């Protein structure tokens, strides 16, 4: 197994462990909603500290149900992942294109027939 394959396998195992460990050890069982988001946790903590707290802002759009909110969150995550994947793919493609161009120039220069020499600019 190559070094990269070992690293990828290790990273995959770590991600799986991060997903499974909270479920196995029952972390969050004492809560009414064990996997609620950080926003709900913060709202609960603020309400306990200062019951008269008035938020500075209100949301621009309040989804009608939790399912729609989850779907919008998943769509946002998918779009973000797509942008990141596009960026890394573009970088890799450019790097491969530059490597091919250098190989082509070296191959033309090795022929020695002058075909690889640059043309004079006019």
Secondary structure, 3 states (H helix, E strand, C coil): CCHHHHHHHHHHHHHHHHHHHHHHCCCCCCCCCCCCCHHHHHHHHHHHHCCCCCCCCCCCCCCCCHHHHHHHHHHHHHHHHHHHHHHHHHHHHHHHHHHHHHHHHHHHHHHCCCCCCCCCCC
